[in-house]
Amino acid sequence: MENINSVPEMYGSLVFNDKVMKERLPKDIYKAVHACATNGTHLQLDVANTVAAVMKNWALEHGATHFTHWFQPMTGLTAEKHDSFINPQADGSVIMDFSGKELVKGEPDASSFPSGGLRATFEARGYTAWDPSSPAFIKDGTLYIPTAFASYGGEALDKKTPLLRSMEALSKEAVKVLHLLGNTEVTHVDTTVGSEQEYFLIDKEMYLKRKDLLMTGRTLIGAPAPKGQEMEDHYFGVLKPKVSEFMHDLDQELWKLGVPAKTKHNEVAPSQHELAPVFETANIAVDHNQLTMEMMKKVADKHGYACLLHEKPFEGVNGSGKHNNWSIITNTGVNLLDPGKTPDQNIQFLVFLMSTIAAVDEYADLLRVSVATAGNDHRLGANEAPPAVISIFVGDELAKVLKSIDEGTAFVSAGKTSMGLAEVLPHITKDTTDRNRTSPFAFTGNKFEFRMPGSSLSVADPNMVLNTAVAEYLSRIYDALKDVPEESRDEEVKKLLKKLLDEHKKILFNGNGYTDEWIAEAEKRGLYNLKSLPDAMPHLISDKSVDLFTKHGVFTKEELRSRYEIFLENYVKTIHIESLTMQEMVRKDFTSGLVSYMKDVTNEALKKKQLMPELKVSYETDIIGTLDEAEGEIDKALGKLSDDTHKAEAETDALKTARYYHDTILTDMDTLRASVDAAEAIIPEQYLPYPTYGELLFSLR
């Protein structure tokens, strides 16, 4: 095991980060790159050539032979095409070459990536453009250059581009409001994100024997194990030695890549774990989370494990999410969601707090869209995840502050009384909030924790929506206050905060989000309850959505429509593959075990009868009768699933098809699974050609 003292040297050792650039680039070139990263401008070619030469030499020193423009297409995954540094010479030798043009721009074939109609099929060309705000890194002998990805016509074909646009929109509006409040030193703000990543580890050999896990990432059949998570003995439990070794190696691989992996522990379900990083700028945090998911799978494979990132790989135990911790920080180092210690800071805090509350209330449907996937639909509303209804938890202390604003009454805190917003705003202690695990959107001291994203999701989408929605409310606040005389501004700010709270307090809820009473109450309040992706997706192309994103330059109407088409198509394809996989697994794998066991039990009963004709074989008869009945139910359910899947293939309207898969195909699959699982519970493990839940969940050593 490496000495802990080597960690500072190891951390970021494979990253062309700010420290490396300061050391290696000429001062004027370094300043130019830094300005581009800060302002979102393009590098001049002479500057790019210098950077490329230095970056290439650094990469060669670390054993790299290739480079790739690393981008995030709308599949939600990452993509890369590797080119070597070699440049053949006339004498048969090669030199290692890398130009500024190759650094800043690439031209991968875009034909196989989803575009949602943004380009014709024959228009294969796509462009990647270096994102200097996210540092390059080396992995597996290749220099990785984080890039944005766009079509020939300039439309965004990726997750990074709209995220960067939303960050710029929020910065622009936040700076205007801060200057209006007298904070004129701020010239830029960033959103910061920390994405807690949950995952399962299972034995790799067992994983390879499960057709459903291989094809879909989740188990489509499987009777529950005798023991699940009910003993509550796994959460924060002692790490098993081999799992601990995996986590140690994962930390080291991530640290080399500059990913600030901080916390690791067992999660609630058997074989489930979590990794949490330190906060970073949203753009880099998204890149690093994509790297984290990739490295989890890679390191797991080396340790004889398979890493499962599906939101609900096993029925009957907790699924996996990804808590998105979000805040806003100025270029002067101030967290705008930190309550602060002085009245003027508190006014600033309350403006940004209320902007966030109002934004989440008005654009809750778009936040729901941003986390809508076929996998996450299985998880939301279960006991390990928040409900599909979005509400905001602020904690008792902050709730009292908001109540004093709303009612104009005195605020009482920690035995002390102050006069509330009307005169002196109180100091709000950072740790007076609780982590309400049932809340989709919870204030946790100096940040908001959005708990709805699924474990396999790119967090670019929810952060893009959140950034843009908050930018919109900051824009409205600025417009409402910009013409107010300075001597009247404080009073007008207070009135505006009260007005915003009155309009949006329906989103505030500090109670148990799992109860039926809350769902009924949420409906009375007029809150959205979008239970599935087909329910949520039309909101993405609503007039309200188009107005929001086009106003702030995050999406064009055409880019929004493309994402609508892609999300629906991906949903349909996901469930279609699940349906076909389930049918094949039941017909070939499960049925062989069922028939073999019934045959052996029947033969055993006949042998007993031959030896002792007077002997009753009621036990064997009961088993055969139960399985024979189950076989009939399975055959009927299998036939219906097959027929309905064929019908679904003939549908052409994207939304209708998605709804059919949700309402009919998933229902068919649930019916088939119930019969299969009931039968599987009777069949001994040795008759099944795939590992059972008991083996999968309790095999880690």
KOLGUNU-818244 format. One record per atom (N, C-alpha, C): x, y, z. Coordinates in steps of 0.1 Angstrom, whole numbers, plus 5000, padded with zeros to 4 digits. Atoms other than C-alpha are relative to their C-alpha. Layout:
REM residues N
XYZ...
This chain:
REM residues 701
500849885000500050005000500950125000499249885001501350344991500050085013500049914988502450575019499150124997500949895002499850845025500750134997499249885003502651105023500150024985499849985015502751044985498850054994501349955006499151154980500150144994499949865006499951524975500850004987499250015013502551424948499149934990500850085009500051174933498950094994501349935004497051414932500350094988500049925012496551564898501349984991498750025007499851414885499849974985500350025014498151324852499150104994500949895004496451654848500850124995499349885005497651954827499250125006500849904992496252184854500750145001499549864999496852544864501450005005498650014994499952454884501049974989499150055010501552274854500150124989500049895010500552564830500950125005499249894995502152824853501549974999498650045000505352624855500650004986499450045013505652544818499750114989500449915011503852814797500750145003499649864998505353164791498950085006501049924992503653424813498950064991501049945009501853594784499049904995500950115006500553264770499149955012500850044989499453154805498850095003501049904997497553474810498949994989501050015011495853434776499149885001500850124997494753074784499150025011500949974988493453184818498950094996501049915004491553464802498949934992500950085008489953224777499149925009500750084991488952994805499050075008500949924992487453274825498950064992500949925008485753464797499349924990500750095010484753174774500450054986499649955013486653334745500949894993499250105008488753144718501450055001498549975001492553124717500450044986499449975013494453294690500949884996499350115005496253044668501449995005498650014995499753144678500149965015500150044986498753104715499749855000500450145000497152774707501249914996498850085005500352644689501049995012499150014988502452734720499549905010500650094990500052564744500149854995500050145005499852254721501449945001498650065000503652214719500349975015499650034986504052244757499149885005500950114996501052014763500549874995499550125006502451754739501249955007498850044993505851754756499749945014500450054987504251714790499449864999500750125002502051434777501049894997499050105004505051254761500849965012499250034988506951274794499249905009500850094992504051084810499549884992500250125007504050814784498950004990501149995010501250934761500549994986499750025015501350834724498950064992501249965007497850954714499450125007500949904994495451244720498649974995501450015004491651254718499350125005501049914995488951514720498949935007500950084991486851384749498750095001501249925000483251494746498849925005501250064994479751414760498850024992501249995009477151344733498749985008501350004993473451334741499649855004500250144995473750954749500150005015499849994986474651074784501349935004498750064997477950884781501150104995498949935006481351004769500549944987499650065013482950964735501450054997498649965002486550974722500449934987499450065011488450914690501550035001498649984997492250864694500850014987499049985011494951004671501450005006498650004995498650944675500750134998499249885002501151224678501049984988498950025010503351064651499750074987500149935013504051254619501249944991498950075008505951034593500850104992499149915007508951194577500549934987499650055013510451144542501049895001499050104998513350934555499549875007500550124993511050684571499850015015500149984986511250814606498750085003501249924996508550994626500450105010499849914989508451294648498650015007501349994992505851354675499650154999500549865003503751654665498650025005501449974995500651824679499950154998500149855003499452164665498950065008501049934993497352434680498649984994501350035007494652364654499449865005500550134995494451994666499650015014500449984986494252114702498650065001501249924997491352364698498849944992501250045008489252184671500249864995500050135006488451834660498849984991501150025009486151684634499649855000500450144999484751344646498849984991501250035008482151164625498850005010501149984991478851264641498849924996501250065006476551034621499449905010500650114992476150764648499650065014500449954987475451004677498650064998501349955001471851104684500050154998500149855002470851454671498650055001501449964999467051444674499550094989500549935011466651584639500850134997499349885002469251864642500850004987499350015013471051734611499449884992500450115008470251504582501049895002499250114999471551154582501350014992498850005009473951224554501050115005499149894995475451524573500849945012499350074989477951324593501050095008499049914993480251614602499550065013500249934987480451734638501450065004498849934996482951954655500250005015499749994985484651944689500950125002499249884997486052254705500549995014499450014987488452264734499450095010500549924989487052374767501150035010498849974992490052544784499650025015500449994985488052574817500149875006499950144995488352194821501349954996498650045004491952074822500149874993499750125007493351814799500749905010499450104991494551484815500449884991499550125007496251154806499449885006500650124995494550824808500349894990499750125008495750484794500950044988499149975010498550644774499550104989500649905010496350914757499750135008500349874995496051284763498550034997501549975001492351364769499850155000500249855000491251714759498550025001501449984999487751804772499550104990500549915010485651954745498550015000501449995003482252074735499849944986500350075013480551904705498850064993501149935007478452084679499949954986500250045013476952014645500650104990499549925010478052154612499450145000500749875000475452434616500150075013499749934988476652514651499049965012500950044989473852344671500749915010499350084990474852184704499549854999500350145001475051804701500449935013499450064988476351744737499350065012500549954987475751804774500850125005499249904995478652034780499650144995500349865005477652324757498950075007501049934993474352404772500350025015499649984986475852364807500850135001499149885000478552624799499150124997500949885003475852854784499250045012500849974988473752824816500850065011499149944990476752894838500250154997499749865004477453214818498750085002501249924997473753314820499850035014500249984986473653274857501050115005498949904996476953464861499650144996500449875005475653754840498950065009501149944992472453794860500350025014499649994986473953734894500950125002499149884999476654004888499250135000500949885001473954254878499350035014500749994987472054184910500950045011499049974990475154194932500450154999499649865001476154534918498950095005501249934996472654654924499950015016500050014985473054544961501250065006498949934995476254734964501349925000498850095001478654434959500750014987499549975013480554584930501449944997498750065002483854394935499849874991500250125008482254084919499950024986500149995015482854034882499549874994500450135006481953674878499549915011500350104990480153394897500049864993500050145004480353014893499049925008500750094991478052744904500949885003499250114995479752474924499149875002500850135000478652104924500949905007499450134994479451794945499049894998501050115004477851474931500449885008499850124993477651194956499549884991500250105009477850874936499749865007500350134994476050554947500249894989499750115009476850214931499949865007500050144995476649834935501349934995498950095004479549584934499549865001500450144999478849224925501149924994499050095006481048924916499950004985500049995014482148954880499549884993500350135007481748584871498549985001501450014998478148594885499350104990500649905009477448914865500049954986499950045014478548754833499049894997501050115001475948474839498650055000501449935000473048724841499850084987500249945013471848804806499350145002500749874998469649084821500950115004499149904995472449264839500950044988499149975011474649234808499450094989500749935011472049374784499350135005500849884996470149624805500550075013499549934988472049694837499249975013500850034988469249564860499449864998500650145000467749224870498550014996501450005005464449154851499249905007500750104992463648844871500949975012499250034988464748724905499250005013500750014987463048604937500850065011499249944989464048794968500849905008499250094991466848654990499350005014500650014987465848545025500350125009499649884993467648845038500350124990499849885009467649195023500850105008499449894992468449525040499350035013500849974988465949495068500750005013499350004987468549435095500850135001499349875000470149775086501449985005498750034995473549625091501150034989499049975010475249745059500450144999499749855001474950125060501150045010498949964992478250265073500749885007499450124993479249905082501549994996498650035003482749765082500249964986499750035014484249755047500649864999499450135002485049405035501450024994498649975004488749365029500250024985499849995014488549314991499350134994500749885003485949594988500950125004499249894995488249825008501250014990498949995009491149734984499550074987500549935012488949834954499850155002500249864997488050164971501350075001498749944999491650234978500650034986499549985014492650174942499250104992500849905007489750374929500450145004499549864995490750674951501250044993498749965005494250664938499950034985500149975015493250644901499250134998500849875002490750934906500950125004499149894996493351144925501050034990499049975011495851104897499450094989500749925010493251254874499450135005500549874994492551544898498649995005501450014995489151414909500149995015499949994986488751514945499149905008500750104992487351184959500350025015499849964986486751254996499549895009500650094990484351015013499649874993500450135005483650645008499449925012500650084990481350405027499049914994501150095004478850125025498750085000501349955000475350225016499049915006501150084993471950085028499949864995500350145005471449785005501349925000498850095001473749485005500750024987499249985012476649524981500050144994500149875005475849894977501050095008499049914994478450174983499850144994500149865005478950544978501450075001498849925000481750784969499550154998500449855001481451164975501350084998498849925003483851424961499950145008500049864995484751774973499450094988500749915009482852064956501050054989499249945011484152194922499150084992500849935010483052434895499149904992501050105005479952274879500549934987499550065012481552224845501149895003498950104996484652044860499449885008500650104992482451854885499249904991500750095009480351714856501049914993499050085007483451604837500649905010499450104990484851444869499049895004501050104996481651264877499949894988499950095011481751114842501249915001498850084997485351004849499849905011500250094989484350864882499249884997500850115004481650644867500849904992499150095009484150514841501049935008499050064992486850454866499549895010500650114992484550264889499849874993500250125008483750014862501449944997498650055004487449984851500749945012499350054989488849944886499349885006500750124995486049704896500449884992499650115009486949484866501349945004498750044996490549464878499949925013500150074987489349344912499049885000500950125001487049074899498550045003501449954997483849284904499450064987500749925010481249434881499350115008500649884993480149784891498750034992501449985005476349844886499650155003500449864998475250204880498650034997501549995003471650134871499350055013500749944989469150324893499349895009500750104993467350004903500449864995499550135005469449694896499349885007500650114993467649484922498650045006501349984994463949464933500149975015500250034986463149484970501150065009499049934992466249674981500250144994499849875005467350034977500750014986499349975012468350164943501150115002498949904999471150414936499750134994500249875005470950784932501450084999498849925001473351074928499650145005500449884994472851364952500950124994499449885007473651694934500050125009499949894991474951944959500450134993499849885009474752294943500050135008499949874993475752634954500650104989499649895009476852974939501150075007498949934993480253134946500550114991499549895008481653464935501549994997498550015003485153524920500850065012499349944988485953704953499949895012500050104990485353374972498949995009501150004991481953434987498949904995501150095003479353154988498750085002501249924999476053334980498949935007501050074993474053064997500449975014499650014986475953095030499350125007500849904993473653285055500950125004499149894996476653495067499750045015500149964986477053675100499650155002500449864999476054035092498850034992501349975007472754195081500250024985499949985015474054305047500249874993499850125006475253965039498849915000501350085000471953815050499150054990500949955011470054045026500449944987499450065013472353924998499649855000500350144999471853565010498549974997501450025002468053605011499550024986500349975014467953744976500349884992499650125008469753444962499249875005500850114995467853204985498650004993501449995005464453334973500049994985499950035014465653334937500049854997500050155002466352964940498749945003501350064996463152884958498950034989501049975010461053074932500349934987499750075013462952914903499649865001500350144999462552564916498449985000501550015000458752634922499550014985500549985014458152774887500449904990499550095010460352534868500349865006499950134994459852224889499849894989500350105010458552044858501349984992498850015008461852114839501149935009499050084992463951984869499649865000500450145001461851674868500449934987499550055013462551634831501449975000498550025001466251674837500549885007499650134994466351354858499149884995501050115005463751154838500849904991499450115008465150824826499149875003500750124997463650474823500549945013499450054988465950364851499550075013500449924989465150654874498549995004501450024998461450604870499749895010500150114991461850274889500350045015499549964987463550454918499350115007500649884994461750784924498749955007501250044992459050744951500249885009499850114991460550434966500750055013499649964987461850435002501450065000498649954999465450524992500150134992499949895009464550814969498850105003501149904998462451134970498849964991501250035009458951124954500250094987499949935013458351254919499550155002500449864997456751564935501250085005498849924995459451834939499550105010500249904990459352034971501450045006498849954995461952224990500050005016499850014985463152155026501050115004499149894995464752455044500449995014499750014986464852335080499350095009500849924991463252475111500550155001499549874998465552775116499750094988500249925011465352905081498550024997501449985001461652835080499550115008500449894991461253075109500450134994499649885007463253335090499050044989500949975011461053305060498650035005501449974995457853305081500050145006499949864995459053635097499950104989500149925011459453775063498650014995501350015005456053655052499050075008501149944991454153775083500550135006499549874994456354075093500149995015500050024985456753925128501549995004498650014994459853905151500549864997499350135002462353625145500649965013499450054988463353415175501049894997499050105003466553215174500949985012499150034989468553035201499850095012500349924988466853225229500150154998499849855002467453565213498950054990501049955008464953785197500550124992499749895009465554015167498750044993501349955006463054215147499749964986500350055013463254015115500450094989499549935012463754155080499750155001500449865000461954475088501150095006499049924994464854595109501449944999498750065000467754365115499949854997500050145004468254025098500949925009499250084990469453755122501149924993499050105004472553545119499449865000500650135001471553205107501149905001498950104998473752925120500049904989499950095012475052705092499449865002500350144998474252375108498649985007501350024993470652425120499049934991500850085009469252235090500349865001499950145000468651865089500049954986500150065013469151635059498849924999501350075002465551545051500249914988499850105011466051225031498949984991501250015009462551245017499850124991500149875008463051595002500849994987499249995012463951624966501050114999499149885001465551964971500150065014499849964986466952045005501150105002499049914996468852335019500849945011499250074990471752195039501250095004499049914993473652485055500550114991499549905009475252665026499949964985500250065013474052474995498649935000501250085002471052294981500449864995499850145004471051914977498849954992501050055009469051794947500149855000499950144998468351434955499449914989500750085010466451324924500849934989499250075011469251244899500349865002499750144999469750884892501549974999498650034999473050704896500850004987499350015013473850664859499950134992500349875008472751024849501250094999499149895001475051294836499350125007500649894992474451574861500150144993500049885008474951824833498650064999501449965002471151834827499450075012500749934988469851914862500750135003499349874997472552174867499850114990500449915010471852334834498650065002501449954997468152364843500050095012500049924987468852494878500750134997499349875003471352754866499150094992500849915009469052884839498850055007501249964993465952894861500350115010499649904991467853084888500450134993499749885008469253324862498850084996501249945004465753394851499450085012500549934989464653494886500950125004499149894997467753704892499750114990500349915010466853874859498850085004501349934997463353954871500250095012499849924989464654084904500850134996499249885005467154314886499050104993501049915007464354444864499150085009500949944990462154514894500750115008499349914991464854704912500950114993499049925007467054874886499750155000500449865001465055194884499650065014500449954986464455224922501150095005498949924994466355514938500849935011499250074991469255404959499550015014500549994986467755544991498849925003501250084997464655334987500249864997499850135005466255024974499949895011500150104990466554835007498649975003501450034996462954875015499349934988500650075012461954764979500549864999499550134999464154464983499249915009500850074990462354365014498649974995501350025006458954414997500049894989500050105011460054204967500249865006499850134994461353924989498749945006501350044994457953915007499149954989500950035011456153914974500449864994499550135006458353624960499649885009500350114990457853424992498549975000501550025000454053474991499649924987500350075012453953354955500549864999499450135002456153054959500249915012499850074988455952934995499349864999500650135001453752644983501049894997499050105002456952464973500749965012499350034987458252465009499349905008500650114992457652145028501149945008499050064992459652025058499749865006500550134994457751705065500549884992499750135006457751345053499549994986500450005014457651335015499549864996500550135004456750965015498649975002501350034995453350985030498950034989501149985009450050965010499450145002500549874996448951275029500750114993499249895007451751485014499750004985500350015014450951364979498750074997501349945001447351474984500150155002499849864997448451804999500850074989499249945011450951864971499150034988501049985011448051824946499250125003500849884996446052084965500850134998499249885001448952324964500350034985499849985014449152274926501449974996498650045003452652114926499949884989499950115010453651884897500249875007499750144996453551504902500149924987499750065013455151384870500749865003499550124995455551014878500949924990499250075009457150894846500650094989499549925011459251014817499050054990501049955009456351024793499150115005500849904993454451234818500850144999499249884998457351484821500450064987499349955012458751514786499350114993500649895007456151734770500350145006499749874993457052004795501350064994498749955006460552034778499850094988500249925012459052174747498850105001501149914997456352384763500450154997499649865002456152764756500850055011499349954988457352834791501549964999498650055001460452614785500750074989499449935011461152764751500450145003499849864996460853114765501250015009498949994990463253044794501349984993498650045006466052874774500450094989499649915011465953094744500450145005499749874994465853414765501550015005498650004994469153314782501049934991499150055010470753164751500649865004499550134996471052814766499649904989500450095011469052634739499250094990501049955010467352724706498849915001501250085001463852604700500349864994499650125007465352344676500849915009499250084991467852224702499249935011501050064991465052174727499349884994500750115006463051974703500849884997499250125003465951754694500249925013499850084987466451664731498749935004501350064998462751594734499949864993500050125008463051344706500949895005498950104995466251184719499649945013500450064987464951134754498949904999501150095002461750974742500549874993499550115008463650754717500849915009499250084991466150644744499149925010501050074991463250564768499449884993500650115007461550344742501049894997499050115003464750164732500449935012499650074987465650094768499049905004501050104996462349924776499849904990500150105011462249754742501149895002498950104997465649594750499749925012500450074987464449504785499049894997501150105004461349334770500649884993499450115008463349134745500949915008499150074991465949034771499249915009500850084990463348924796499349884993500650115007461548714770501049894997499050105002464748544760500449935012499550064988465848484795499049915006501050094995462548334806499949884991500150125009462248114775501149915001498950095001465747984775500649975013499350024988467348024809499149955011500850044989464548014834499249874997500850125003462347754816500849875000499250135000465247504813500149965015499950044986465647514851498749955005501450044995461847494857499749864995500350135006461447194833500949895007499150104994464547014847499649965015500450024986463347054883498749925001501350075001459746944875500249854996499750145005461146634857500649925011499450084989463346534886499149975012500950024989460646584912499049894996500950105005458246384890500649865001499350135000460746104886500249955015499850044986461446104924498749945005501350054995457746064931499749874994500350135007457445774906500849895007499150104994460445594922499449965014500650034986458845624957498849924998501250085002455545494944500349864996499650135004457245204927500549915012499450084988459145104959498949985010501050014990456245174982498750054995501349965006452845184964499150075009500949944990451045274996500450145005499549874995453245585002499450114993500549885005451745924998501250094996499049915004453846164978499450144998500749875001451846484986501050114999499149885001454946704990500550024985499649995014456246624955498850044991501249975008452646644941499750155001500249854998452246994957500950084991499049925008455447114941499750004985500350025014454546974907498850084996501349925003451047124909500250155000499749864999452347464920500850054987499249965012454947474892499349994987500750025012452647344866499050124998500949885001450147624874500850124997499249895003452947874874500550004985499550015014454147744840498950054991501149955008450747814826499850155000500149864998450648164840501250074992498849945006454148234827499850004985500250015015453348104792499050114995501049905004450248334791500650145000499449874998452148634804501150034989498949985010455048574780499450024987500649985012452748554751499450144998500649865000451048884760501150104998498849915001454449054764500550004986499550015014455548924730499150074991500949945010452449034712500050155002500149864998452349374728501350074996498749945004456049434721500050024985500149995015455349364684499150124996500949895003452449614685500850135002499349884997454749874700501050044989499049985011457249834672499350074988500749945012454549954647499650145002500449864997453850284665501150094995499149915005455450584650500150135008500049884992454550884672500949985013499050024989457450924698499350005013500649994986455251034728499049885002500950114999452550774721500749875002499250124998455150504718500549995014499550004986456750604751498949975010501150024991453450604768499549854999500450145001452550264754501049915007499050094993455850114767499850025015500249984985455150274801498849935005501350054995451550174804499749854997500350135004451449844786501249905002498950095000454949684782500549985014499550014986456149764817499049925009501050084993452849624831500149864997499950145005453249314810501349945007498750054995456849274823499849975015500350024985455649314860499249885002500850124998453049044855500849884997499250125003455448804839501049985011499050024989458048874866499449945013500750054988455548804894499949855000500250155001454848454881501449935000498750065001458548384873500650005014499449994987459748504907499449905010500650104991457148294925500449864998499550135003458247984907501549985004498650014997461948064911500249985015499950014985461448084949499949855004500150154997460647704948501149924995499050085007463347594925501450015006498750004994466747494940501050074991499149925008469647714929500849924989499250075009471547434912499249974986500750025012468747404886499950134991500149885008468947764875501450044994498749975007471647864849500550145003499549874996472048204865500050025015499949984985472948324900498750075005501249944994470048414923500350135008499849874992469548734944500949975012499250034988471048564974501549994997498650015004474248484955500550144995499649875005474448824938500350105011500049894990473849044968500949975012499250044988475848844994501349924997498850075005478848724974501350075003498749924998481349004982500849955012499250044990484248915003501050115004
